Amino acid sequence: MKNDEKQNPPAYTGLSQSSLSNLRGKQSVRATFKLSDKAINVIRIVSNQMGIKQKSLFDHLIGEIDSMKMVQKEINENVMVELNRTQKTFVLSRKTLSDLERMSRDHEASRNALIECSIQRLLPLISQEQKKHRKRKEMLSESERYLGRGLAILQQYKDVLGENDPVYAKFENAMSVLALACRDIEKFIEKSRLIEDF
């Protein structure tokens, strides 16, 4: 027996049992829920605006057990029946889905109701983002006016000093950077337009 152990020592993974368990908990799984269109849009908007993966949002929402206990008190299954709900599949971590199923059993509440109520906690975040979106649009207009004025000055540099002048080159570079920034801001605002109709 000892000879066999010497020939075939146990494989060393460098990971403890708890580390392996933690990694398994982070594996992605698909789960389908019946949610209101509003809840589905909230997840999409917050993920889009904040640059956070939907999976991470669910980890956060369901992972806060104390907050979820408060959510569980607010659940009204009758309201869920009245909602016009759509079937939607999301990617969650295995641990998050396991926590959700445990809470559903422990508190006799459907997974759909738990998810629907927890998503409502993101509404103040959307309200903040709507205000920021309006401000970004105003600031973009201001930046574009500033860029227009800068390009007019650049033309003056060109007329007075010529294109080969080092001062012209530096100012031209500054205007190129500003023009690129304006384009990037415009793209971000365009991508965020869905928040306007929420």
CORMODA-V63536 format. One record per residue. N is the residue number from 1. RES is the residue in one letter. BURIAL is + if it has 16 or more other C-alpha atoms within 10 Angstrom, else -. Layout:
BEGIN
n = [N | N]
res = [RES | RES]
burial = [BURIAL | BURIAL]
END
This chain:
BEGIN
n = [1 | 2 | 3 | 4 | 5 | 6 | 7 | 8 | 9 | 10 | 11 | 12 | 13 | 14 | 15 | 16 | 17 | 18 | 19 | 20 | 21 | 22 | 23 | 24 | 25 | 26 | 27 | 28 | 29 | 30 | 31 | 32 | 33 | 34 | 35 | 36 | 37 | 38 | 39 | 40 | 41 | 42 | 43 | 44 | 45 | 46 | 47 | 48 | 49 | 50 | 51 | 52 | 53 | 54 | 55 | 56 | 57 | 58 | 59 | 60 | 61 | 62 | 63 | 64 | 65 | 66 | 67 | 68 | 69 | 70 | 71 | 72 | 73 | 74 | 75 | 76 | 77 | 78 | 79 | 80 | 81 | 82 | 83 | 84 | 85 | 86 | 87 | 88 | 89 | 90 | 91 | 92 | 93 | 94 | 95 | 96 | 97 | 98 | 99 | 100 | 101 | 102 | 103 | 104 | 105 | 106 | 107 | 108 | 109 | 110 | 111 | 112 | 113 | 114 | 115 | 116 | 117 | 118 | 119 | 120 | 121 | 122 | 123 | 124 | 125 | 126 | 127 | 128 | 129 | 130 | 131 | 132 | 133 | 134 | 135 | 136 | 137 | 138 | 139 | 140 | 141 | 142 | 143 | 144 | 145 | 146 | 147 | 148 | 149 | 150 | 151 | 152 | 153 | 154 | 155 | 156 | 157 | 158 | 159 | 160 | 161 | 162 | 163 | 164 | 165 | 166 | 167 | 168 | 169 | 170 | 171 | 172 | 173 | 174 | 175 | 176 | 177 | 178 | 179 | 180 | 181 | 182 | 183 | 184 | 185 | 186 | 187 | 188 | 189 | 190 | 191 | 192 | 193 | 194 | 195 | 196 | 197 | 198]
res = [M | K | N | D | E | K | Q | N | P | P | A | Y | T | G | L | S | Q | S | S | L | S | N | L | R | G | K | Q | S | V | R | A | T | F | K | L | S | D | K | A | I | N | V | I | R | I | V | S | N | Q | M | G | I | K | Q | K | S | L | F | D | H | L | I | G | E | I | D | S | M | K | M | V | Q | K | E | I | N | E | N | V | M | V | E | L | N | R | T | Q | K | T | F | V | L | S | R | K | T | L | S | D | L | E | R | M | S | R | D | H | E | A | S | R | N | A | L | I | E | C | S | I | Q | R | L | L | P | L | I | S | Q | E | Q | K | K | H | R | K | R | K | E | M | L | S | E | S | E | R | Y | L | G | R | G | L | A | I | L | Q | Q | Y | K | D | V | L | G | E | N | D | P | V | Y | A | K | F | E | N | A | M | S | V | L | A | L | A | C | R | D | I | E | K | F | I | E | K | S | R | L | I | E | D | F]
burial = [- | - | - | - | - | - | - | - | - | - | - | - | - | - | - | - | - | - | - | - | - | - | - | - | + | - | - | + | - | - | - | - | + | + | + | + | - | + | + | + | - | + | + | + | + | + | + | + | + | - | - | - | - | + | + | - | + | + | + | - | + | + | + | - | - | - | - | + | - | - | + | + | - | - | + | - | - | - | - | + | - | - | - | - | + | - | - | - | - | - | + | + | + | + | + | + | + | - | + | + | - | - | + | + | - | - | - | - | + | + | + | + | + | + | + | + | + | + | + | - | - | + | - | - | - | + | - | - | + | + | - | - | + | - | - | + | - | - | - | + | - | - | + | - | - | - | + | - | - | + | + | - | + | + | - | - | + | + | - | - | - | - | - | - | - | - | - | + | + | - | + | + | - | - | + | - | - | + | + | - | - | + | - | - | + | + | - | - | + | - | - | + | - | - | + | - | - | -]
END
